């Protein structure tokens, strides 16, 4: 990305700003939301435009803070653009407004008690974006949770130390390798020189992230339950690789972004390995009508149907009780693998790439067990597509 392009892309929100109207002590958000109360006079057009602009600006700042602004809009469920535009931001802002309207009673109660809802609106926008990313970008959401837990554990073990920022580990938290904090770095973290130092160290951080990921794939993506806990511990124990690549300190956001890029690149490589015609068995034959043809890059109605299907199958898989512990773990890993694969695919053609042989290898599931799990999962998917309650027909294919 050319120098300065990020700042230019951040300025388009001001392209049609208007002079804000006079507001009361309740603030701009409070004034507009108060107008939605029963019996209250409706808001003027000027008030709504100012409210929408303020909400739009808040949404964009949250995208920047969460590291989503430089990624594609599909990471929060928007399709049609591969980068953020004014139109895409307007669409997301409208969705955020719908979310706020769904919380209008809470906002009105808060307004009556506190007299100002700016903080609560900001919190609700954060919840809205968190949920959108969780559903639209499950891989990114998973990596955040794993890396965040691993950093906390590494701090407890004195493999990393917090030398500036929130000790709860946020995007701006500055981390140092080892237990000794650099006092000079702590004092200079917000200076232009410090920012230039972070930028200069990013290539080394990228190399370190690739080494971290190489030792943890594919469990970093596919591991659930006890396997996920092991991945967190292994990642926390591997942060020494940062120092080996010459990275002695970095911000959490920079570390997370580097690991995300490395994982997406490695993950695409794992799934894109060539297969022979004989290996292209009917991995997705039971799922193409529901998953393969209803990826999130379809129409709004298809996305809604897709999300409902995903939620139904996930719930039933997680509530499976008639399998042994190991088989339940394999069953959950298989479903989460297929779910991530469908959501990460950019087009339908790439969804059907892995063969059963590859899936068995990636997930460490015996082929004999995998065939029974596919049959069981096919029945679960068909039941969810038909809106049927759980039945004995979903059971089978394994003896537990």
MIFINU-224794 format. One record per residue (C-alpha): chain; residue in one letter; residue number from 1; x, y, z. Coordinates in Angstrom, 2 decimals. Layout:
BEGIN
NODE  unit  code  pos       c1       c2       c3
NODE     A     A  NUM        X        Y        Z
...
//
This chain:
BEGIN
NODE  unit  code  pos       c1       c2       c3
NODE     A     X    1     0.00     0.00     0.00
NODE     A     X    2     1.51     3.41    -0.98
NODE     A     X    3     2.58     5.68     1.88
NODE     A     X    4    -0.27     7.86     3.05
NODE     A     X    5    -2.99     5.80     1.36
NODE     A     X    6    -4.42     4.77     4.72
NODE     A     X    7    -4.93     8.36     5.85
NODE     A     X    8    -6.54     9.30     2.54
NODE     A     X    9    -9.01     6.46     2.86
NODE     A     X   10    -9.87     7.66     6.35
NODE     A     X   11   -10.83    11.12     5.14
NODE     A     X   12   -13.75    10.24     2.88
NODE     A     X   13   -16.16    10.33     5.81
NODE     A     X   14   -15.80    14.11     5.77
NODE     A     X   15   -16.72    14.43     2.10
NODE     A     X   16   -20.35    15.38     2.79
NODE     A     X   17   -20.23    16.66     6.37
NODE     A     X   18   -22.72    19.36     7.32
NODE     A     X   19   -22.62    21.87    10.11
NODE     A     X   20   -24.08    20.05    13.14
NODE     A     X   21   -27.29    21.42    14.64
NODE     A     X   22   -27.49    22.81    18.14
NODE     A     X   23   -27.77    20.01    20.69
NODE     A     X   24   -28.95    19.84    24.28
NODE     A     X   25   -27.09    18.49    27.30
NODE     A     X   26   -28.22    15.01    26.25
NODE     A     X   27   -25.83    15.18    23.30
NODE     A     X   28   -26.46    14.44    19.64
NODE     A     X   29   -27.21    10.73    20.17
NODE     A     X   30   -29.46    11.49    23.14
NODE     A     X   31   -31.45    14.12    21.27
NODE     A     X   32   -32.20    11.85    18.33
NODE     A     X   33   -33.00     8.77    20.40
NODE     A     X   34   -35.26    10.84    22.68
NODE     A     X   35   -37.28    11.79    19.60
NODE     A     X   36   -38.10     8.09    19.11
NODE     A     X   37   -39.83     7.80    22.49
NODE     A     X   38   -43.65     7.37    22.40
NODE     A     X   39   -45.36    10.76    22.26
NODE     A     X   40   -42.14    12.69    21.62
NODE     A     X   41   -41.97    15.18    18.73
NODE     A     X   42   -40.20    13.63    15.73
NODE     A     X   43   -36.61    14.58    14.96
NODE     A     X   44   -35.95    17.12    12.25
NODE     A     X   45   -34.16    16.10     9.09
NODE     A     X   46   -31.19    18.17    10.23
NODE     A     X   47   -31.06    16.24    13.51
NODE     A     X   48   -31.22    12.84    11.79
NODE     A     X   49   -28.51    13.73     9.26
NODE     A     X   50   -26.20    14.89    12.06
NODE     A     X   51   -26.98    11.75    14.08
NODE     A     X   52   -26.29     9.49    11.09
NODE     A     X   53   -22.97    11.25    10.35
NODE     A     X   54   -21.89    10.90    13.98
NODE     A     X   55   -22.84     7.21    13.99
NODE     A     X   56   -21.03     6.71    10.68
NODE     A     X   57   -17.89     8.26    12.12
NODE     A     X   58   -18.16     6.09    15.22
NODE     A     X   59   -18.55     2.93    13.13
NODE     A     X   60   -15.47     3.79    11.09
NODE     A     X   61   -13.35     4.48    14.15
NODE     A     X   62   -14.39     1.13    15.60
NODE     A     X   63   -13.41    -0.58    12.34
NODE     A     X   64    -9.99     1.07    12.52
NODE     A     X   65    -9.54     0.17    16.18
NODE     A     X   66   -10.45    -3.47    15.54
NODE     A     X   67    -8.09    -3.78    12.59
NODE     A     X   68   -10.96    -4.29    10.13
NODE     A     X   69   -10.62    -1.08     8.15
NODE     A     X   70    -7.77    -2.31     5.95
NODE     A     X   71    -9.43    -5.69     5.36
NODE     A     X   72   -12.25    -6.47     2.93
NODE     A     X   73   -15.81    -5.51     3.97
NODE     A     X   74   -16.81    -9.19     3.78
NODE     A     X   75   -15.10    -9.64     7.17
NODE     A     X   76   -18.17    -7.92     8.63
NODE     A     X   77   -20.68    -9.51     6.26
NODE     A     X   78   -20.79    -6.94     3.42
NODE     A     X   79   -20.43    -8.09    -0.17
NODE     A     X   80   -19.84    -6.39    -3.50
NODE     A     X   81   -16.60    -4.52    -2.71
NODE     A     X   82   -13.08    -5.78    -1.99
NODE     A     X   83   -12.18    -2.60    -0.09
NODE     A     X   84   -14.00    -0.01     1.98
NODE     A     X   85   -15.91     2.68     0.10
NODE     A     X   86   -18.31     5.39     1.23
NODE     A     X   87   -21.22     3.23     0.07
NODE     A     X   88   -20.03     0.20     2.02
NODE     A     X   89   -19.59     2.30     5.16
NODE     A     X   90   -23.08     3.75     4.69
NODE     A     X   91   -24.52     0.23     4.45
NODE     A     X   92   -22.75    -0.88     7.62
NODE     A     X   93   -23.88     2.29     9.41
NODE     A     X   94   -27.48     1.57     8.46
NODE     A     X   95   -27.12    -1.94     9.86
NODE     A     X   96   -25.65    -0.47    13.06
NODE     A     X   97   -28.64     1.86    13.31
NODE     A     X   98   -31.01    -1.11    13.02
NODE     A     X   99   -29.08    -2.76    15.85
NODE     A     X  100   -29.47     0.36    18.00
NODE     A     X  101   -33.20     0.52    17.29
NODE     A     X  102   -33.44    -3.05    18.54
NODE     A     X  103   -31.98    -1.79    21.83
NODE     A     X  104   -34.12     1.35    22.00
NODE     A     X  105   -35.79     0.51    25.33
NODE     A     X  106   -32.43     0.03    27.03
NODE     A     X  107   -31.15     3.28    25.50
NODE     A     X  108   -34.24     5.19    26.66
NODE     A     X  109   -33.93     3.86    30.21
NODE     A     X  110   -30.24     4.79    30.26
NODE     A     X  111   -31.07     8.25    28.92
NODE     A     X  112   -33.62     8.82    31.70
NODE     A     X  113   -31.15     7.80    34.39
NODE     A     X  114   -27.85     9.21    33.08
NODE     A     X  115   -29.01    11.97    30.77
NODE     A     X  116   -26.45    10.95    28.11
NODE     A     X  117   -26.10     7.76    26.04
NODE     A     X  118   -22.88     8.41    24.10
NODE     A     X  119   -20.94     5.77    26.02
NODE     A     X  120   -23.70     3.17    25.72
NODE     A     X  121   -24.08     3.81    21.98
NODE     A     X  122   -20.33     3.33    21.57
NODE     A     X  123   -20.54     0.07    23.53
NODE     A     X  124   -23.48    -1.17    21.46
NODE     A     X  125   -21.69    -0.36    18.20
NODE     A     X  126   -18.73    -2.37    19.47
NODE     A     X  127   -21.01    -5.32    20.29
NODE     A     X  128   -22.61    -5.03    16.86
NODE     A     X  129   -19.27    -5.18    15.03
NODE     A     X  130   -18.01    -7.98    17.28
NODE     A     X  131   -21.03   -10.10    16.39
NODE     A     X  132   -20.78    -9.27    12.67
NODE     A     X  133   -17.12   -10.30    12.58
NODE     A     X  134   -17.78   -13.44    14.60
NODE     A     X  135   -20.39   -14.58    12.08
NODE     A     X  136   -18.78   -13.32     8.86
NODE     A     X  137   -15.10   -13.92     9.65
NODE     A     X  138   -14.92   -16.87    12.04
NODE     A     X  139   -11.25   -17.48    11.26
NODE     A     X  140   -10.26   -13.92    12.19
NODE     A     X  141   -12.41   -14.06    15.31
NODE     A     X  142   -10.89   -17.38    16.35
NODE     A     X  143    -7.33   -16.15    15.82
NODE     A     X  144    -7.99   -13.08    17.93
NODE     A     X  145    -9.26   -15.18    20.84
NODE     A     X  146    -6.38   -17.68    20.61
NODE     A     X  147    -3.63   -15.06    20.29
NODE     A     X  148    -5.18   -12.91    23.03
NODE     A     X  149    -5.25   -15.87    25.45
NODE     A     X  150    -1.72   -16.89    24.48
NODE     A     X  151    -0.36   -13.39    25.12
NODE     A     X  152    -2.04   -13.29    28.54
NODE     A     X  153    -0.49   -16.67    29.36
NODE     A     X  154     2.93   -15.58    28.09
NODE     A     X  155     2.77   -12.50    30.33
NODE     A     X  156     1.95   -14.70    33.31
NODE     A     X  157     4.93   -16.92    32.44
NODE     A     X  158     7.22   -13.87    31.97
NODE     A     X  159     7.84   -14.78    28.33
NODE     A     X  160     6.29   -11.45    27.39
NODE     A     X  161     5.86    -8.31    29.46
NODE     A     X  162     3.52    -5.33    29.15
NODE     A     X  163     5.59    -2.15    29.04
NODE     A     X  164     2.90     0.32    28.04
NODE     A     X  165    -0.86     0.45    27.60
NODE     A     X  166    -3.73    -1.54    29.04
NODE     A     X  167    -2.52    -4.68    30.90
NODE     A     X  168    -5.75    -6.38    29.82
NODE     A     X  169    -4.12    -6.51    26.34
NODE     A     X  170    -5.74    -4.25    23.78
NODE     A     X  171    -4.61    -3.24    20.30
NODE     A     X  172    -2.32    -0.49    21.61
NODE     A     X  173    -0.72    -2.55    24.40
NODE     A     X  174     3.05    -2.56    23.93
NODE     A     X  175     4.68    -5.92    24.57
NODE     A     X  176     8.33    -6.80    25.14
NODE     A     X  177     9.91   -10.22    24.76
NODE     A     X  178    10.98   -11.55    28.16
NODE     A     X  179    10.21   -10.24    31.61
NODE     A     X  180    12.28    -7.06    31.64
NODE     A     X  181    10.59    -3.85    30.51
NODE     A     X  182    12.49    -1.21    28.55
NODE     A     X  183    11.90     2.07    30.42
NODE     A     X  184    12.98     4.23    27.49
NODE     A     X  185    10.57     2.45    25.15
NODE     A     X  186     7.77     2.96    27.67
NODE     A     X  187     8.35     6.70    27.72
NODE     A     X  188     8.69     6.98    23.95
NODE     A     X  189     5.87     4.71    22.84
NODE     A     X  190     3.67     7.57    21.61
NODE     A     X  191     6.40     9.54    19.83
NODE     A     X  192     6.94     9.74    16.09
NODE     A     X  193    10.31     8.02    16.55
NODE     A     X  194     8.61     5.08    18.27
NODE     A     X  195     6.05     4.82    15.47
NODE     A     X  196     8.83     4.78    12.89
NODE     A     X  197    10.59     2.05    14.88
NODE     A     X  198     7.45    -0.08    14.88
NODE     A     X  199     7.06     0.34    11.13
NODE     A     X  200    10.71    -0.56    10.55
NODE     A     X  201    10.36    -3.75    12.61
NODE     A     X  202     7.25    -5.03    10.79
NODE     A     X  203     9.15    -7.13     8.19
NODE     A     X  204    10.93    -8.93    11.04
NODE     A     X  205     7.59    -9.37    12.80
NODE     A     X  206     6.11   -10.89     9.64
NODE     A     X  207     8.96   -13.41     9.45
NODE     A     X  208     8.55   -14.28    13.12
NODE     A     X  209     4.78   -14.74    12.66
NODE     A     X  210     5.33   -17.16     9.80
NODE     A     X  211     7.68   -19.21    12.00
NODE     A     X  212     5.14   -19.20    14.82
NODE     A     X  213     2.37   -20.34    12.49
NODE     A     X  214     4.46   -23.03    10.78
NODE     A     X  215     4.86   -24.90    14.03
NODE     A     X  216     1.18   -24.74    14.98
NODE     A     X  217    -0.74   -25.40    11.77
NODE     A     X  218    -3.29   -26.79    11.20
NODE     A     X  219    -4.29   -27.09    14.88
NODE     A     X  220    -4.21   -23.30    15.19
NODE     A     X  221    -7.29   -23.31    12.94
NODE     A     X  222    -8.80   -26.76    13.38
NODE     A     X  223    -8.17   -27.49    17.06
NODE     A     X  224   -11.20   -27.32    19.34
NODE     A     X  225   -11.73   -28.26    22.97
NODE     A     X  226    -8.57   -29.74    24.54
NODE     A     X  227    -6.65   -29.28    21.28
NODE     A     X  228    -7.39   -25.56    21.34
NODE     A     X  229    -6.08   -25.31    24.90
NODE     A     X  230    -2.86   -27.03    23.81
NODE     A     X  231    -2.48   -24.62    20.89
NODE     A     X  232    -2.79   -21.64    23.26
NODE     A     X  233    -0.06   -23.08    25.51
NODE     A     X  234     2.20   -23.93    22.56
NODE     A     X  235     1.80   -20.45    21.08
NODE     A     X  236     2.57   -18.81    24.44
NODE     A     X  237     5.71   -20.93    24.70
NODE     A     X  238     6.80   -19.99    21.15
NODE     A     X  239     7.01   -16.21    21.50
NODE     A     X  240    10.78   -16.57    21.98
NODE     A     X  241    10.86   -16.77    18.18
NODE     A     X  242    10.12   -13.04    18.11
NODE     A     X  243    13.47   -12.25    19.70
NODE     A     X  244    15.23   -14.71    17.38
NODE     A     X  245    13.97   -12.62    14.45
NODE     A     X  246    15.15    -9.39    16.07
NODE     A     X  247    11.75    -8.30    17.44
NODE     A     X  248    12.22    -7.18    21.04
NODE     A     X  249     8.95    -5.26    21.38
NODE     A     X  250     5.74    -4.79    19.41
NODE     A     X  251     2.15    -3.69    19.80
NODE     A     X  252    -0.45    -6.40    20.27
NODE     A     X  253    -2.34    -5.28    17.16
NODE     A     X  254     0.78    -5.55    14.99
NODE     A     X  255     1.50    -9.03    16.35
NODE     A     X  256    -2.10   -10.15    15.82
NODE     A     X  257    -2.27    -8.76    12.27
NODE     A     X  258     1.01   -10.47    11.33
NODE     A     X  259    -0.24   -13.82    12.69
NODE     A     X  260    -3.58   -13.42    10.88
NODE     A     X  261    -1.84   -12.79     7.56
NODE     A     X  262     0.49   -15.74     8.06
NODE     A     X  263    -2.37   -18.08     9.01
NODE     A     X  264    -4.58   -17.05     6.07
NODE     A     X  265    -1.68   -17.62     3.69
NODE     A     X  266    -0.77   -21.01     5.20
NODE     A     X  267    -4.44   -22.02     5.50
NODE     A     X  268    -5.04   -21.29     1.83
NODE     A     X  269    -1.99   -23.40     0.99
NODE     A     X  270    -3.21   -26.34     3.08
NODE     A     X  271    -6.59   -26.32     1.35
NODE     A     X  272    -5.31   -25.68    -2.17
NODE     A     X  273    -3.06   -28.71    -2.53
NODE     A     X  274    -3.71   -30.52    -5.78
NODE     A     X  275    -5.75   -33.70    -5.81
NODE     A     X  276    -5.99   -36.42    -8.40
NODE     A     X  277    -9.34   -37.14   -10.10
NODE     A     X  278    -9.69   -40.31    -8.06
NODE     A     X  279    -9.36   -38.36    -4.82
NODE     A     X  280   -12.17   -35.97    -5.63
NODE     A     X  281   -14.78   -38.07    -3.90
NODE     A     X  282   -18.14   -36.72    -2.81
NODE     A     X  283   -16.86   -34.73     0.18
NODE     A     X  284   -19.48   -32.06    -0.29
NODE     A     X  285   -22.24   -34.06    -1.95
NODE     A     X  286   -24.49   -33.76     1.08
NODE     A     X  287   -23.68   -30.11     1.67
NODE     A     X  288   -23.63   -28.45    -1.77
NODE     A     X  289   -27.39   -27.70    -1.74
NODE     A     X  290   -27.10   -25.97     1.62
NODE     A     X  291   -23.52   -24.82     2.22
NODE     A     X  292   -21.71   -24.90    -1.11
NODE     A     X  293   -24.38   -22.84    -2.89
NODE     A     X  294   -25.23   -20.52     0.00
NODE     A     X  295   -21.90   -18.93     0.85
NODE     A     X  296   -22.01   -15.45     2.41
NODE     A     X  297   -21.26   -13.87    -0.98
NODE     A     X  298   -24.84   -14.47    -2.13
NODE     A     X  299   -27.98   -12.35    -1.81
NODE     A     X  300   -29.24   -11.05     1.52
NODE     A     X  301   -31.89   -13.76     1.73
NODE     A     X  302   -29.33   -16.49     1.00
NODE     A     X  303   -26.98   -15.11     3.65
NODE     A     X  304   -29.77   -15.11     6.21
NODE     A     X  305   -30.64   -18.71     5.33
NODE     A     X  306   -26.98   -19.67     5.44
NODE     A     X  307   -26.51   -18.14     8.89
NODE     A     X  308   -29.59   -19.91    10.23
NODE     A     X  309   -28.32   -23.23     8.85
NODE     A     X  310   -24.87   -22.71    10.39
NODE     A     X  311   -26.39   -21.87    13.80
NODE     A     X  312   -28.69   -24.90    13.74
NODE     A     X  313   -25.99   -27.39    12.77
NODE     A     X  314   -23.49   -25.92    15.24
NODE     A     X  315   -26.00   -26.23    18.06
NODE     A     X  316   -26.80   -29.86    17.25
NODE     A     X  317   -23.16   -30.83    16.82
NODE     A     X  318   -22.22   -29.27    20.16
NODE     A     X  319   -25.14   -31.06    21.90
NODE     A     X  320   -24.16   -34.51    20.59
NODE     A     X  321   -24.25   -36.95    23.50
NODE     A     X  322   -24.39   -40.43    21.99
NODE     A     X  323   -20.73   -40.56    20.93
NODE     A     X  324   -17.60   -41.28    22.92
NODE     A     X  325   -15.35   -38.38    23.94
NODE     A     X  326   -12.87   -38.85    21.09
NODE     A     X  327   -15.60   -39.26    18.46
NODE     A     X  328   -17.40   -36.14    19.74
NODE     A     X  329   -14.15   -34.21    19.37
NODE     A     X  330   -13.65   -35.51    15.82
NODE     A     X  331   -17.27   -34.66    14.98
NODE     A     X  332   -16.95   -31.09    16.26
NODE     A     X  333   -13.58   -30.61    14.51
NODE     A     X  334   -15.03   -31.83    11.20
NODE     A     X  335   -18.01   -29.48    11.38
NODE     A     X  336   -15.94   -26.45    12.37
NODE     A     X  337   -13.50   -27.24     9.55
NODE     A     X  338   -16.29   -27.35     6.97
NODE     A     X  339   -17.88   -24.22     8.42
NODE     A     X  340   -14.64   -22.24     8.24
NODE     A     X  341   -13.96   -23.55     4.75
NODE     A     X  342   -17.35   -22.42     3.46
NODE     A     X  343   -17.06   -18.97     5.07
NODE     A     X  344   -13.46   -18.40     3.97
NODE     A     X  345   -14.10   -19.31     0.33
NODE     A     X  346   -14.36   -16.45    -2.14
NODE     A     X  347   -16.29   -18.45    -4.70
NODE     A     X  348   -18.21   -21.69    -4.92
NODE     A     X  349   -15.58   -23.44    -7.02
NODE     A     X  350   -12.96   -23.32    -4.28
NODE     A     X  351   -15.31   -24.75    -1.63
NODE     A     X  352   -15.09   -28.28    -3.04
NODE     A     X  353   -11.28   -28.43    -3.18
NODE     A     X  354   -10.26   -30.73    -0.26
NODE     A     X  355   -10.74   -34.46    -0.62
NODE     A     X  356   -11.68   -36.74     2.23
NODE     A     X  357    -8.11   -38.01     2.29
NODE     A     X  358    -6.86   -34.45     2.82
NODE     A     X  359    -9.47   -33.73     5.48
NODE     A     X  360    -8.55   -36.91     7.35
NODE     A     X  361    -4.89   -35.86     7.23
NODE     A     X  362    -5.52   -32.24     8.27
NODE     A     X  363    -7.80   -33.15    11.17
NODE     A     X  364    -6.01   -36.37    12.18
NODE     A     X  365    -9.23   -38.39    11.87
NODE     A     X  366    -9.04   -42.05    10.78
NODE     A     X  367   -10.62   -42.55     7.35
NODE     A     X  368   -12.94   -45.24     8.70
NODE     A     X  369   -14.20   -42.83    11.36
NODE     A     X  370   -14.43   -39.92     8.94
NODE     A     X  371   -16.89   -41.70     6.65
NODE     A     X  372   -19.29   -42.32     9.53
NODE     A     X  373   -18.97   -38.70    10.70
NODE     A     X  374   -19.86   -37.42     7.22
NODE     A     X  375   -22.96   -39.60     7.16
NODE     A     X  376   -24.01   -38.35    10.60
NODE     A     X  377   -23.33   -34.73     9.63
NODE     A     X  378   -25.30   -35.14     6.40
NODE     A     X  379   -28.34   -36.15     8.44
NODE     A     X  380   -27.91   -33.21    10.80
NODE     A     X  381   -27.65   -30.77     7.88
NODE     A     X  382   -30.69   -32.23     6.15
NODE     A     X  383   -32.70   -32.01     9.38
NODE     A     X  384   -31.71   -28.38     9.85
NODE     A     X  385   -32.53   -27.54     6.24
NODE     A     X  386   -35.97   -29.03     6.72
NODE     A     X  387   -36.52   -27.36    10.06
NODE     A     X  388   -37.05   -30.74    11.72
NODE     A     X  389   -36.51   -31.36    15.42
NODE     A     X  390   -33.65   -33.69    16.42
NODE     A     X  391   -34.57   -37.29    15.74
NODE     A     X  392   -33.04   -40.72    15.81
NODE     A     X  393   -32.47   -40.45    12.07
NODE     A     X  394   -29.58   -38.08    12.79
NODE     A     X  395   -27.87   -40.84    14.75
NODE     A     X  396   -25.88   -43.47    13.05
NODE     A     X  397   -22.68   -44.04    11.18
NODE     A     X  398   -20.72   -44.52    14.42
NODE     A     X  399   -21.00   -46.70    17.42
NODE     A     X  400   -19.56   -44.08    19.79
//
